[in-house]
Amino acid sequence: MVIDARIENIQTARTLIGESIECICEWYDPSRHTGFDVVVIPLSLTGNREALYRQPSAPAIFFHDWIWRRRGRSAVISFFLLKRLNLVRSSEPSVCSASVFWPRRLC
């Protein structure tokens, strides 16, 4: 299922995924949209990102986040865009992990 608040994004997704996957044009609400195995949160999320980090609404959530916001298992996906992808599982605490580039005090 694809949930997006912009119909333009859903129309673009349709060209890539076809008609077999359900698409909903509305804001993501973790209390209403439940039962997913994996959720992907975009960098542009309008909502409480920290609450999702603290209490994941699915067994696995991928967060597109800023490079300096390392949480869970994490990988930098673009140095030029300052972006990283964090994986947080509901069974693991969402703690900031230090790295060579980002010491714990900067997390």
N, C-alpha and C positions, 0 to 999 in steps of 0.2 A: 504494500500500500504506500502511496505517495501522498503526503499531507503538505500543502503549501498554501500560503495566503494569497499568492498572486497567480491569477489564471494564466498569465503569459508563461510562467515557469512550468505549469502543468502541461500546457500545450507543447512546450519544448520537450518535456519529459516523454510525452506521448509519442513523439517522433522517434525516440530512442528505445522505448520499452514496449510499444504497441498497446493494444487494447486489453490484453489479458491481465494487467495489473490495475487494481482499483486506484483512482486518484480522487482526492477530496480537496476542494478549495476552501480552506478555513485555517485558523491559527491552531498550532499544535497545543494541546492541553493534556499534560501527563495524567490528570485525574480522569479524563474522558477517553483518551486514546490509549487503551491498554491491550495486553495480550500479545505484544510483539516480542520476537526473539532478539532483534537488533533494532536500534534506533540510531539515526545519524542526525546530529545537531549541527546546523550551519553556523558559520562565524557570524552571520547577520541575525541570529536569533533575537527576537524581541520577547523578552521574558526573563525569568529568574534562572540564569545559567548555574549559579552557585547552588541553588536548591536541587537541581538535577545532578550536580556533582555529588552532593551530600547524600541524596536518596535517589539513586537511579531508578527510572520508571520501567526498565527492561533488564533482562539478564546481562546485556552488553550494550553500551552506548559509545558511539564514536563521536567525539566533539572536534569540530574544526575550531581551533583557537589560536590566539596569538602565540608567537614563538616563546615568549617569556612566561607563559602560563602552562607549565608542565604538570600534568596530573596522571596518575595511573601509569599504564604502559604508553609510551609516547614516542613519536618520531617527527622530526622536522620534515615538512613536505615542500617548503619553499623558503630559502634564505632571503631571496629577493622580495617576496611578499610578506615576510615575517610570519609565516604560518606554520602551524604544527597540527598533528592529528593525535588526539589522546583517546585511549581506550580505557573505559571505566566499567568494571563489572559490578553487579549488585552485591556479590559476595565478598568483594574486596573493599577496604577503605580507600577513599580518594585522597591520597596524601601527595604532597608535592615531592618529587624526587630530584635530588641534586644531580648535576652533570658537570662535565668539564667546562662547558660554556655558561651554564647557569647555576651557580652555587645555591644551596638551600636558602640563604638569606634573601635571594632575589625572587623566590617562588611565590 
